[in-house]
Every structure is written in C-alpha cells, then in structure tokens.
Amino acid sequence: MPRILEKISLKSLNTFGVQAYARWYTDINKVEDLQELSSTDQISGKPLLILGGGSNMLFTKDYDGLVMRINIKGIKSEIIEDNVYVTAGGGEVWNDLVNYCVDNQFAGIENLSLIPGSVGASPIQNIGAYGVELMDVFHSCRAYEIQTGEIREFSNWDCRFSYRDSIFKNELKGAYIIIEVTYKLSKIFSPKLNYGAIAQELQNRGILNPSIKNVSEVVSSIRVSKLPDPATIGNAGSFFKNPIVNLGDFRHIQSVFPDIINYPLDNERIKLAAGWLIEQCGWKGRVIGNTGTWKNQALVLVNHGNATGDEIFELSSQIIKSVQIRFGVILEREVNII
Ligand SMILES: Cc1cc2nc3c(=O)[nH]c(=O)nc-3n(C[C@H](O)[C@H](O)[C@H](O)COP(=O)(O)OP(=O)(O)OC[C@H]3O[C@@H](n4cnc5c(N)ncnc54)[C@H](O)[C@@H]3O)c2cc1C
C-alpha cells in the first residue's frame, strides 16, 4: 500500500520552483497502488491532483487535498512491418522515451526532443514542438477512471486532440489517470525539417542527409539556446497558447500592424505568435520583482528566485491585459493554474 504523507513541499516538484504544500501526498509506482488506495477510504472524498513532472503547472496556493505523483515506469516496443508500437508507463520521463526511440532508430518523436515532463502528461495538452504534435504519433492510452476504478483504453480519435488540447482538459478533466501510452512510430524516417531553425542548423553542421539522432540533437541544441533551463531559472515553457483568430479580425489587425507574424491554418483561421504580440507590448526580458519574462522569448514567464505563484499569475494577467488593449486579442494560459 503506498504511503500517504502529510504536508509535503511541492517546491522541487514543479519547474517554476514556487513554494506550495500538499496537504497529503503519495507516489504511485504501479497500477496496483491505485487499486489498493481506492479500496480504502484514504482517497475517497479528497480533492485529487495528478502530478507528473510539474512542468506545466503553476501553484498559486497550497493544495488542500491529495497530490498523486505518477511514477509508473517501463518501455516496450513491438515492430509490425514498417510500424513500431512503443508503449511507455505514464511515469516515464518524456525525454527518456525520446532517447530510447532515437537509439533504436524509431522515427516520429525526434522533433519533440527535450520537452520536459512525463509520458502520462503528453496527451493531456497534445504536446508539440518544431512542426510535430503528439496527435501525429499517438496510437492509444490506458487510463484509470478515478470514480469507478475501471481501466479504459482511449484511441487517438477518443482523445479529441487539437492544438494544445484534448478531452482530458475538457469533458474528462480530472476524471482519469493515464497509466500507459502507446505511440505509433515508424522504421522509415521522413525528417520534418521545415520548422524553425532545424534545416539551417543542420546546414551549419554540414549535415546533408540527417539521421533521426541528428534531428534530435539539433532540436535539443536549438531549445537549449532559446529556453531557460528550469534547473537554474524556474519556468514552465510557453505560458500562453498561440491565439487563433478568424480571417476578418486578422486583416483588421494586420492593417494596423503589417509586420504581424502569422501562420494561416486554413482559409478561415490564422494562428498568431503569442511571443511576438507580448514582445510588441514591451514585455520581453522585463524583470518585475521576483518574476519577469525570459530575455530570449517573451512567451516564457520566469521565477528569478523567490517568486510566489501569485506573483507569476499577476504578471500573466497584466500581459493578457496589455495584449488585449494593443491588439484586441485575448491570450489564453497554456499552463495549468492550481
Ligand atoms: C522549459 C520548458 C519547455 C517546454 N516546452 C514545451 C513544448 O515545446 N511543447 C509543449 O507542448 N510543452 C512544453 N512544455 C510544457 C510541459 O513540458 C508539457 O506540457 C508536459 O507534457 C507536462 O508534463 P508533466 O509531466 O510535467 O505534467 P504536469 O505539469 O505534472 O501536469 C500537467 C497536467 O497534466 C495532468 N497530468 C499529469 N500527468 C498525468 C497523468 N499520468 N494522468 C492524467 N493527468 C496527468 C496534471 O494533472 C496537469 O493537469 C515545456 C515546459 C518547460 C518547463
């Protein structure tokens, strides 16, 4: 039976590094731990927070409930013709899975190298980077229903993935614990190089026919040069989603700001770069008390040392307000506010 601990600091368990205490805390190392806990009255009626690597969370206060850290490990793979089905425990570190796939020449997630966090959280917001989203490679996941204790399998379709979104952030928010994810990867490598500086960086290194490992290394080095390392400066990556506006609104904004960075999604919808909008409002690299925005990327809010979650949240509210005043666009937070 997993031990339930009381009044545990979550400071080292969230990448913002803000202080917050869990009233109760437990580590889940195997599915049986969940079943055993559910069979007692130790978790019934308690508010429950599922924690992975804490890299997409901002604690604005102590958590008056049970924090369950998912630590279920294991990676296995099955090759069927040109496809590789890789299954990993929800508590595996995402980048360890990427490295396992790169080492075994399994193609598909190399562009997602070095994203912090766990396998179990990867479908929650449909993680994405450098032109690849999790939904491109997600095959299925097995999840534990908290209310009934039943284990259900979700297909790619069931998850209702969209940009930084899934059913687990909406209708089923807080209802399931993802215990295992299966990714459909490939033995055949078709590199995706047309996003960000990947192609340029490969060229700088004199690589004409990149391997899976080359792409993974290049993506990792670009990320290291752009994003602060949470081990030294607390942050949760992009704090806001890139907003999507309709064509009419876009044309209006563009008439005033002709340089606006934009990515047409289809004939009707345009994605804007939240970082650019924030930068235009003068926020890039600003330090406000213990918090601020990152010097190389205004989309990343940082903890310069002793920031509280409230301070970071307040800064995010000010940024939302100024972007709305200048561009008429309302930014949505990507980070989960607790
Ligand atoms: C430096 C940095 C760079 C980043 N870059 C990117 C990026 O390029 N692309 C991107 O998409 N994200 C990025 N992120 C955000 C973050 O890494 C991802 O969202 C990641 O998937 C979060 O994983 P986690 O295990 O830390 O989740 P947590 O922060 O612990 O949890 C996030 C949410 O998922 C839920 N959850 C966690 N595990 C489970 C589970 N097993 N079952 C059910 N629910 C669960 C939590 O309750 C919470 O709602 C970045 C973060 C940082 C710090």
The ligand as an SDF file (V2000), in Angstrom:
LIG
                    3D

 53 58  0  0  0  0  0  0  0  0999 V2000
   11.4340   24.5850  -20.4030 C   0  0  0  0  0  0  0  0  0  0  0  0
   10.0900   24.0330  -20.8280 C   0  0  0  0  0  0  0  0  0  0  0  0
    9.8250   23.8370  -22.1710 C   0  0  0  0  0  0  0  0  0  0  0  0
    8.5970   23.3210  -22.5800 C   0  0  0  0  0  0  0  0  0  0  0  0
    8.3760   23.1280  -23.9170 N   0  0  0  0  0  0  0  0  0  0  0  0
    7.2070   22.5960  -24.3440 C   0  0  0  0  0  0  0  0  0  0  0  0
    6.9830   22.3730  -25.7310 C   0  0  0  0  0  0  0  0  0  0  0  0
    7.8530   22.6200  -26.5740 O   0  0  0  0  0  0  0  0  0  0  0  0
    5.7920   21.8570  -26.1120 N   0  0  0  0  0  0  0  0  0  0  0  0
    4.8180   21.5390  -25.1930 C   0  0  0  0  0  0  0  0  0  0  0  0
    3.7530   21.0580  -25.6180 O   0  0  0  0  0  0  0  0  0  0  0  0
    5.0010   21.7370  -23.8700 N   0  0  0  0  0  0  0  0  0  0  0  0
    6.1660   22.2590  -23.4190 C   0  0  0  0  0  0  0  0  0  0  0  0
    6.3660   22.4730  -22.0830 N   0  0  0  0  0  0  0  0  0  0  0  0
    5.2860   22.1760  -21.1310 C   0  0  0  0  0  0  0  0  0  0  0  0
    5.4000   20.7630  -20.4890 C   0  0  0  0  0  0  0  0  0  0  0  0
    6.6950   20.2460  -20.6290 O   0  0  0  0  0  0  0  0  0  0  0  0
    4.4130   19.7730  -21.1010 C   0  0  0  0  0  0  0  0  0  0  0  0
    3.1030   20.2630  -21.0040 O   0  0  0  0  0  0  0  0  0  0  0  0
    4.4750   18.4080  -20.4120 C   0  0  0  0  0  0  0  0  0  0  0  0
    3.6940   17.4770  -21.1190 O   0  0  0  0  0  0  0  0  0  0  0  0
    3.9960   18.4440  -18.9690 C   0  0  0  0  0  0  0  0  0  0  0  0
    4.3190   17.2020  -18.3880 O   0  0  0  0  0  0  0  0  0  0  0  0
    4.3690   16.9990  -16.8280 P   0  0  0  0  0  0  0  0  0  0  0  0
    4.5600   15.5570  -16.5590 O   0  0  0  0  0  0  0  0  0  0  0  0
    5.3760   17.9050  -16.2360 O   0  0  0  0  0  0  0  0  0  0  0  0
    2.9030   17.4440  -16.4170 O   0  0  0  0  0  0  0  0  0  0  0  0
    2.4250   18.2160  -15.0980 P   0  0  0  0  0  0  0  0  0  0  0  0
    2.8570   19.6310  -15.1700 O   0  0  0  0  0  0  0  0  0  0  0  0
    2.7930   17.4520  -13.8900 O   0  0  0  0  0  0  0  0  0  0  0  0
    0.8570   18.1340  -15.3270 O   0  0  0  0  0  0  0  0  0  0  0  0
    0.2410   18.8100  -16.3930 C   0  0  0  0  0  0  0  0  0  0  0  0
   -1.2440   18.4270  -16.4450 C   0  0  0  0  0  0  0  0  0  0  0  0
   -1.3590   17.0460  -16.7680 O   0  0  0  0  0  0  0  0  0  0  0  0
   -2.0270   16.3320  -15.7290 C   0  0  0  0  0  0  0  0  0  0  0  0
   -1.3420   15.0430  -15.6320 N   0  0  0  0  0  0  0  0  0  0  0  0
   -0.0120   14.8200  -15.4790 C   0  0  0  0  0  0  0  0  0  0  0  0
    0.2490   13.5020  -15.5260 N   0  0  0  0  0  0  0  0  0  0  0  0
   -0.9460   12.8760  -15.6820 C   0  0  0  0  0  0  0  0  0  0  0  0
   -1.3470   11.5120  -15.7970 C   0  0  0  0  0  0  0  0  0  0  0  0
   -0.4630   10.4940  -15.7370 N   0  0  0  0  0  0  0  0  0  0  0  0
   -2.6590   11.2410  -15.9360 N   0  0  0  0  0  0  0  0  0  0  0  0
   -3.5730   12.2380  -16.0000 C   0  0  0  0  0  0  0  0  0  0  0  0
   -3.2620   13.5340  -15.8980 N   0  0  0  0  0  0  0  0  0  0  0  0
   -1.9610   13.8470  -15.7540 C   0  0  0  0  0  0  0  0  0  0  0  0
   -1.8920   17.1980  -14.4990 C   0  0  0  0  0  0  0  0  0  0  0  0
   -2.9190   16.9510  -13.5530 O   0  0  0  0  0  0  0  0  0  0  0  0
   -1.9600   18.5850  -15.1140 C   0  0  0  0  0  0  0  0  0  0  0  0
   -3.2990   18.9300  -15.3700 O   0  0  0  0  0  0  0  0  0  0  0  0
    7.5970   22.9920  -21.6190 C   0  0  0  0  0  0  0  0  0  0  0  0
    7.8810   23.1710  -20.2580 C   0  0  0  0  0  0  0  0  0  0  0  0
    9.1110   23.6800  -19.8680 C   0  0  0  0  0  0  0  0  0  0  0  0
    9.4040   23.8420  -18.3930 C   0  0  0  0  0  0  0  0  0  0  0  0
  1  2  1  0
  2  3  1  0
  2 52  2  0
  3  4  2  0
  4  5  1  0
  4 50  1  0
  5  6  2  0
  6  7  1  0
  6 13  1  0
  7  8  2  0
  7  9  1  0
  9 10  1  0
 10 11  2  0
 10 12  1  0
 12 13  2  0
 13 14  1  0
 14 15  1  0
 14 50  1  0
 15 16  1  0
 16 17  1  0
 16 18  1  0
 18 19  1  0
 18 20  1  0
 20 21  1  0
 20 22  1  0
 22 23  1  0
 23 24  1  0
 24 25  2  0
 24 26  1  0
 24 27  1  0
 27 28  1  0
 28 29  2  0
 28 30  1  0
 28 31  1  0
 31 32  1  0
 32 33  1  0
 33 34  1  0
 33 48  1  0
 34 35  1  0
 35 36  1  0
 35 46  1  0
 36 37  1  0
 36 45  1  0
 37 38  2  0
 38 39  1  0
 39 40  1  0
 39 45  2  0
 40 41  1  0
 40 42  2  0
 42 43  1  0
 43 44  2  0
 44 45  1  0
 46 47  1  0
 46 48  1  0
 48 49  1  0
 50 51  2  0
 51 52  1  0
 52 53  1  0
M  END
$$$$
